[in-house]
Amino acid sequence: MNINMGRGQRYRNILMNIFAFGVQFFISFYISPLIVSKVGASAYGFIGLANDFVSYAAIIATVFNSVASRFIANSFYKKDYETANYYFNSLIAANIAISAVLGLAGVLLVPNLHKVLSIPTSLVFDVKLTFALIFGSYIISLLTLVFTTSTFVTNRTDVQGIRNIIQYLIRFALVVIFLNYISVRIYWVALATLVATAVISIMNMSLTKKLTPELKIDPSKAKRKYAIELAKSGSWMALTSISTVLLRGLDLTVANIFVGDYEMGLLSIARTIPNNVTSIVATVAPIFTPIFISYYARNDVDGLTNDVKKTINTMALILFVPISGFIVFSYDFYSLWQNSLSDKEVLLITLLSTLTIIQSYFDSATATMAQISVAVNKLKLPVFVSLGCGIVSIVAEIVLIKFFGLGLYAIVLSTTVVMIIRYVVFNSFYAAWCLKKNMAFFLPTVLKTWLSIPALIILMVLIRTVLPIHSWIGLCLDAVIAGGLGYAFMLVVYGREELNAILSKVRKK
């Protein structure tokens, strides 16, 4: 098996996954206002809530799946294919068992949803069917999740990006057909997701045979010993998943129970863009993990630390400009995008969205450092920190809603403040400690990225002032100008090395 850890492959991985994110964004861009305009904000919110409920159920799967790629990759890099197959098949067996448990949980939960959530009478059937289909989609994904390991092991996450694009396009095509030619019901979105998941799962199985033919399905190699080893390490990541649920995954549930289903719908709309940004951070940052693992496997700590510094700048260069652009132009965007909503609703969504996305500055600048704990398998402390942050956040949300009447603002403010503190204080310090460096080792690099934020915001505010927006054409024109000048500024800050490397690879392609 040929594994390419070179710089060129790195940038192919980044570019393809960013492109996949763009495809996902534009699909959401089309679907969201269609649903909101036809069935209302409340119905739209239940789609996000269904996905959140799946994330609650998925915590148990995290125990086995979160670190499996690392164990399999380590075995591959040592050419120990037998051990890799033990992990591979043990994970398959574990996921089958978990799927059975989650399927039973879904059967018990879905018929009783109206007893747990605030659901308008007219939407009860639609919401229940949506939840059932989303649960089914996740179970299919879980049963075939092990087959996504091959792209990680071979450092071919560009192929994973292509796979994601295909999945998004299948889902998009089906949603358009269902909503435009059959009826406008929210469960069509869930059905499209299920079908797309099934198709891509089959493709993943084929991809595994191509990229990692050494991995073979063999029930005799499914051993309790290896499943327990995965569980011991992955249990810490499962606790991290719990903290993620507390920090982000319970937002819509808290809004539904303590504020209202209508407000939940508005919050779901407000989360759309910030969630997409969080997704691209979560997609791009792990791209570097196989490289980090290879450095660590060779005991090349200096090479690893230098590479981490480069990735900090890379993440800032990629994401700071679009984040700043969204903050400045968000009201104009939502006014055009959600034109069925009132000015008051658009303003509320804009404020909620802006308060949410601010944390992405700090997330993106420290995300690759967080991957070091995975590379060196030191996961305990990040888990407890994340769990503590999650508990503080959810308690603060409920207190601010019940006793201070802050409503939706309580939800977004609590999460944002807690997460910024975690990114700033913990991520850089712990990464340095893992690599036995001075605690402030990464701070100069990180602080340099954060200092660029005010300049980007001012630049884009000036552009919006000079070029007022009245249409999609005006918004696109301002975005192109702001993006171009923003990236030019970032190149002055960080130098031209990273962008030139990326552009050279694009030209070769």
C-alpha positions in Angstrom: 0.0 0.0 0.0 1.4 3.4 -1.0 0.8 6.2 1.5 1.5 9.8 0.4 2.2 12.1 3.4 3.7 14.8 1.2 2.7 18.4 1.1 1.0 18.1 -2.2 -1.4 15.5 -0.9 -2.1 17.7 2.1 -3.3 20.5 0.0 -5.4 18.2 -2.2 -7.1 17.0 1.0 -7.7 20.5 2.2 -9.0 21.8 -1.2 -11.3 18.9 -1.9 -12.8 19.0 1.6 -13.4 22.8 1.4 -15.0 22.2 -2.0 -17.2 19.6 -0.4 -18.2 22.0 2.3 -19.1 24.6 -0.4 -21.4 22.1 -2.1 -23.0 21.3 1.3 -23.5 25.0 2.0 -25.2 25.7 -1.3 -27.5 22.8 -0.9 -28.5 24.0 2.5 -28.8 27.5 1.0 -31.5 26.2 -1.4 -33.4 23.8 0.8 -33.7 25.8 4.0 -35.7 28.8 2.7 -37.9 26.4 0.6 -39.0 24.5 3.7 -39.3 27.6 5.9 -41.4 29.4 3.3 -43.7 26.4 2.8 -44.2 24.9 6.2 -42.8 27.6 8.6 -39.8 28.0 10.9 -41.1 25.6 13.5 -41.2 22.7 11.1 -37.7 23.5 9.9 -36.5 23.4 13.5 -37.6 19.8 13.9 -35.3 18.6 11.2 -32.3 19.9 13.2 -33.8 18.6 16.4 -34.0 15.1 14.9 -30.4 15.2 13.9 -29.5 16.4 17.5 -31.4 13.4 18.9 -29.4 11.1 16.7 -26.2 12.7 18.1 -27.4 11.8 21.6 -27.8 8.2 20.6 -24.5 8.2 18.7 -22.5 8.8 21.9 -22.5 5.0 22.6 -21.0 4.4 19.2 -18.2 6.9 19.9 -16.8 4.6 22.5 -15.6 2.2 19.8 -15.4 4.3 16.6 -13.7 7.6 17.7 -10.1 6.2 17.9 -10.4 3.1 15.7 -8.8 4.9 12.7 -5.8 5.7 14.8 -5.3 2.1 15.9 -5.7 0.8 12.4 -3.5 3.4 11.0 -0.7 2.7 13.5 -0.8 -1.0 12.6 -0.7 -0.1 8.8 2.3 2.2 9.2 4.1 -0.7 11.0 2.9 -3.1 8.2 1.2 -5.2 10.8 -1.8 -6.0 8.7 -3.0 -8.9 10.9 -3.4 -6.6 13.9 -5.1 -4.0 11.7 -7.7 -6.7 10.7 -8.3 -7.6 14.2 -9.2 -4.0 15.0 -11.2 -3.7 11.8 -13.4 -6.8 12.3 -13.8 -6.2 16.0 -15.2 -2.8 15.2 -17.7 -4.2 12.7 -19.0 -6.6 15.4 -19.3 -3.8 17.9 -21.2 -1.6 15.5 -23.6 -4.3 14.7 -24.4 -4.7 18.4 -24.8 -1.0 18.9 -27.1 -0.6 15.9 -29.4 -3.2 17.4 -29.6 -1.3 20.7 -30.1 2.1 18.9 -32.8 0.5 16.7 -34.7 -0.7 19.7 -34.3 2.8 21.4 -35.8 4.4 18.2 -38.7 2.0 18.2 -39.5 3.0 21.8 -38.9 6.7 21.4 -40.5 7.7 18.1 -44.2 6.8 18.9 -43.9 8.8 22.2 -42.2 11.9 20.9 -45.3 14.1 21.4 -45.1 13.3 25.1 -41.4 14.5 25.3 -41.4 17.5 23.0 -43.6 20.5 22.2 -45.0 19.6 18.7 -47.8 21.4 16.9 -50.7 19.1 16.4 -50.5 19.5 12.6 -46.9 18.3 12.6 -47.0 15.3 14.9 -47.1 12.7 12.2 -44.5 14.5 10.1 -42.1 14.9 13.0 -42.4 11.3 14.1 -41.7 10.0 10.6 -38.8 12.4 10.2 -37.3 11.1 13.4 -37.7 7.5 12.4 -36.1 8.1 9.0 -33.2 10.0 10.5 -32.6 7.2 13.0 -32.7 4.7 10.2 -30.1 6.7 8.2 -27.8 6.8 11.2 -28.0 3.1 11.8 -27.1 2.4 8.1 -24.2 4.8 8.5 -23.0 3.2 11.7 -23.1 -0.3 10.2 -20.7 0.8 7.4 -18.7 3.4 9.3 -15.7 1.2 9.5 -15.3 1.4 5.7 -14.5 5.1 6.0 -11.3 4.2 7.8 -9.4 3.5 4.6 -9.2 7.2 3.5 -7.8 8.1 6.9 -5.2 5.3 6.9 -4.0 6.2 3.4 -4.2 9.9 3.9 -6.7 10.2 1.0 -9.3 12.4 2.7 -9.6 14.1 -0.7 -11.4 10.9 -1.8 -13.5 11.2 1.3 -14.4 14.7 0.2 -15.5 13.5 -3.3 -17.6 10.9 -1.6 -19.2 13.6 0.6 -20.0 15.6 -2.5 -21.7 12.7 -4.2 -23.8 12.1 -1.0 -24.8 15.8 -0.8 -25.8 15.8 -4.5 -27.9 12.7 -4.2 -29.7 14.1 -1.2 -30.2 17.5 -2.9 -31.6 15.9 -6.1 -34.1 13.8 -4.1 -35.2 16.7 -1.9 -35.8 18.9 -4.9 -37.9 16.1 -6.6 -39.8 15.3 -3.4 -40.6 18.9 -2.4 -41.4 20.3 -5.8 -43.2 17.4 -7.4 -44.8 15.4 -4.6 -45.5 17.5 -1.6 -43.8 19.9 0.9 -43.4 17.8 4.0 -40.3 17.7 6.3 -40.1 13.9 6.2 -39.0 14.1 2.5 -35.7 15.6 3.7 -35.2 12.8 6.1 -36.0 10.2 3.4 -33.6 11.8 1.0 -30.9 11.6 3.7 -31.6 7.9 4.2 -31.3 7.0 0.5 -28.1 9.0 0.0 -26.6 7.4 3.1 -27.4 3.9 1.8 -25.8 4.6 -1.6 -22.7 6.1 -0.2 -22.3 3.3 2.3 -22.1 0.9 -0.6 -19.5 3.1 -2.3 -17.4 3.2 0.9 -17.3 -0.6 1.0 -16.0 -0.6 -2.6 -13.5 2.2 -1.7 -12.0 0.1 1.1 -11.3 -2.7 -1.2 -9.4 -0.3 -3.6 -7.4 1.7 -1.0 -6.8 -0.9 1.6 -7.1 -4.4 0.1 -5.3 -5.7 3.2 -8.4 -5.0 5.2 -10.9 -7.9 4.8 -14.2 -8.8 6.5 -13.5 -11.9 8.6 -15.8 -12.7 11.5 -13.1 -15.0 13.0 -10.9 -11.9 13.6 -13.6 -10.1 15.6 -12.1 -10.5 19.1 -13.3 -9.2 22.4 -9.7 -8.2 23.4 -9.5 -5.7 20.5 -13.0 -4.3 21.0 -12.2 -3.7 24.7 -9.0 -1.9 23.8 -10.9 0.3 21.4 -13.5 0.9 24.1 -10.9 1.8 26.8 -9.4 4.5 24.6 -12.6 5.6 22.9 -14.5 5.9 26.2 -12.6 9.2 26.7 -13.8 10.4 23.4 -17.3 9.4 24.2 -17.2 11.7 27.2 -16.0 14.4 24.8 -19.1 13.6 22.7 -21.2 14.1 25.8 -19.6 17.5 26.4 -20.3 18.4 22.7 -23.9 17.5 23.2 -24.1 19.6 26.4 -22.4 22.5 24.6 -24.2 22.4 21.2 -26.4 19.4 20.8 -29.0 20.4 23.5 -29.5 23.9 22.1 -32.6 23.0 20.2 -34.0 20.7 22.9 -33.6 23.4 25.5 -35.2 26.0 23.2 -38.1 23.6 22.5 -38.8 22.8 26.2 -38.0 26.1 27.9 -38.7 28.7 25.2 -41.0 27.3 22.5 -41.2 25.4 19.2 -41.4 28.6 17.2 -38.3 30.0 18.8 -36.6 26.7 18.3 -37.2 27.1 14.6 -35.6 30.5 14.5 -32.6 29.2 16.5 -32.3 26.3 14.0 -32.1 28.8 11.1 -29.6 30.9 13.0 -27.4 27.9 13.6 -27.2 26.9 9.9 -24.2 29.0 8.9 -22.3 28.7 12.2 -22.8 24.9 12.1 -21.5 24.8 8.6 -18.3 26.6 9.7 -18.0 24.3 12.7 -18.3 21.4 10.2 -15.6 22.6 8.0 -13.3 23.1 11.0 -14.1 19.6 12.1 -13.5 18.3 8.6 -10.3 20.1 7.8 -8.5 19.8 11.2 -8.4 16.0 11.2 -6.8 16.0 7.7 -3.5 16.8 9.5 -3.9 14.0 12.0 -2.4 11.1 9.9 0.6 13.4 9.3 0.9 14.1 13.0 0.7 10.4 13.8 3.4 9.6 11.3 5.7 12.2 12.9 5.0 10.8 16.4 5.5 7.2 15.2 9.0 8.2 14.0 9.6 10.1 17.3 10.2 13.3 15.3 8.8 15.8 17.8 10.6 18.8 16.2 9.1 18.0 12.9 5.7 17.6 14.5 5.8 21.0 16.4 6.9 22.8 13.3 4.1 21.3 11.2 1.5 22.2 13.9 2.6 25.8 13.7 2.1 25.8 9.9 -1.3 24.3 10.3 -2.4 27.0 12.7 -1.6 29.6 10.1 -3.2 27.5 7.4 -6.5 27.3 9.3 -6.5 31.0 10.0 -5.8 31.8 6.3 -8.6 29.5 5.1 -11.4 30.5 7.6 -10.9 33.9 9.1 -11.9 35.8 6.0 -15.3 34.0 5.4 -16.1 34.2 9.2 -15.5 37.9 9.2 -17.4 38.3 6.0 -20.4 36.5 7.4 -20.4 38.6 10.6 -20.4 41.9 8.6 -22.9 40.8 5.9 -25.1 38.5 7.9 -28.1 40.8 8.1 -28.1 41.4 4.4 -27.7 37.7 3.8 -30.6 36.6 6.0 -32.8 39.4 4.6 -32.4 38.0 1.1 -32.2 34.3 2.0 -35.2 34.1 4.4 -37.4 36.7 2.7 -40.5 35.1 4.0 -39.6 36.2 7.5 -40.3 39.6 9.1 -37.6 42.2 9.7 -37.8 41.6 13.4 -37.3 37.8 12.9 -34.4 38.5 10.5 -32.7 40.8 13.0 -33.1 38.2 15.8 -31.6 35.5 13.6 -28.7 37.7 12.6 -27.9 38.5 16.3 -28.1 34.9 17.3 -26.0 33.7 14.4 -23.3 36.3 14.9 -23.0 35.6 18.6 -22.7 31.9 17.7 -20.1 32.1 15.0 -17.7 34.4 16.9 -16.3 31.3 18.7 -15.3 29.9 15.3 -12.4 32.3 15.1 -10.9 30.6 18.2 -12.0 27.1 17.2 -10.3 27.3 13.8 -7.0 28.7 15.1 -6.6 26.0 17.8 -8.3 23.0 16.1 -5.2 21.4 14.7 -3.5 21.6 18.1 -6.5 19.7 19.6 -5.6 16.8 17.2 -2.2 16.4 19.0 -3.9 14.7 21.9 -5.3 12.1 19.4 -1.9 11.6 17.8 -0.1 11.0 21.1 -3.1 9.2 22.7 -3.4 11.6 25.6 -7.1 12.1 25.8 -8.1 12.1 29.4 -7.6 15.7 30.4 -9.3 17.2 27.2 -12.2 15.0 28.0 -12.7 16.2 31.6 -12.2 19.8 30.4 -14.8 19.4 27.7 -17.2 17.7 30.0 -16.8 20.5 32.6 -17.4 23.1 29.9 -20.5 21.3 28.8 -22.0 21.1 32.3 -21.2 24.8 33.0 -22.8 25.8 29.7 -26.1 23.9 30.0 -26.5 25.0 33.7 -25.9 28.6 32.6 -28.4 28.3 29.8 -31.2 27.1 32.1 -30.4 29.7 34.8 -30.3 32.6 32.4 -33.6 31.5 30.8 -35.5 30.7 34.0 -34.3 33.6 36.2 -33.2 36.3 33.8 -35.6 35.9 31.0 -32.9 36.0 28.3 -34.6 33.4 26.1 -32.6 32.3 23.0 -29.8 34.8 23.9 -29.0 32.7 27.0 -28.4 29.6 24.9 -26.0 31.1 22.4 -24.2 33.4 24.9 -23.5 30.6 27.3 -22.0 28.3 24.7 -20.0 31.0 23.0 -18.4 32.3 26.2 -17.5 28.9 27.6 -16.1 27.7 24.3 -13.9 30.7 23.7 -12.4 30.3 27.2 -11.7 26.7 26.4 -10.0 27.4 23.1 -7.9 30.3 24.4 -6.8 28.9 27.7 -6.7 25.1 27.2 -6.0 24.0 23.6 -2.7 25.7 23.1 -1.3 24.9 26.6 -2.2 21.3 26.5 -0.8 20.8 23.0 2.5 22.2 24.2 2.4 20.0 27.3 1.8 16.8 25.2 4.9 17.6 23.2 6.9 18.4 26.3 7.3 22.0 25.3 7.0 25.2 27.3 3.3 25.9 28.0 3.4 29.1 26.0 5.2 27.5 23.0 2.3 27.9 20.6 0.9 31.2 21.9 2.9 33.6 19.7 1.6 31.8 16.6 -2.0 31.7 17.9 -2.0 35.3 19.0 -0.8 36.4 15.6 -3.8 34.9 14.0 -6.2 36.5 16.5 -4.7 40.0 16.1 -5.8 39.9 12.4 -9.6 39.7 13.4 -10.3 43.4 14.1 -8.5 44.5 10.9 -10.6 42.1 8.8 -13.8 43.3 10.4 -13.0 47.0 9.9 -12.0 46.3 6.3 -15.3 44.6 5.5 -17.4 47.2 7.3 -15.8 49.9 5.1 -16.6 47.9 2.0 -20.3 47.5 3.1 -20.5 51.2 3.9 -19.1 52.2 0.5 -21.1 49.6 -1.5 -24.6 49.3 0.1 -26.5 46.0 -0.6 -30.0 45.8 -2.1 -29.9 42.5 -3.9 -28.1 39.2 -4.3 -25.9 40.8 -7.0 -24.9 43.5 -4.6 -24.2 41.0 -1.8 -22.1 38.8 -4.2 -20.2 41.9 -5.4 -19.4 43.0 -1.9 -18.5 39.5 -0.9 -16.0 39.1 -3.8 -14.4 42.4 -3.1 -14.3 41.9 0.6 -13.0 38.3 0.2 -10.3 39.4 -2.2 -9.0 42.2 -0.1 -9.4 40.1 3.1 -7.2 37.3 1.7 -4.7 39.9 0.4 -4.4 41.2 3.9 -4.0 37.7 5.4 -1.2 37.1 3.0 0.6 40.2 4.2 0.2 38.9 7.8 1.2 35.3 7.2 3.4 35.5 4.1 2.8 33.9 0.7 4.2 30.5 1.4 1.0 28.7 2.2 -1.1 30.2 -0.6 1.6 29.8 -3.2 1.9 26.1 -2.2 -1.9 25.7 -2.6 -2.1 27.5 -5.9 0.8 25.6 -7.4 -1.0 22.3 -6.7 -4.1 23.7 -8.2 -2.3 24.7 -11.4 -0.7 21.3 -11.7 -4.2 19.7 -11.5 
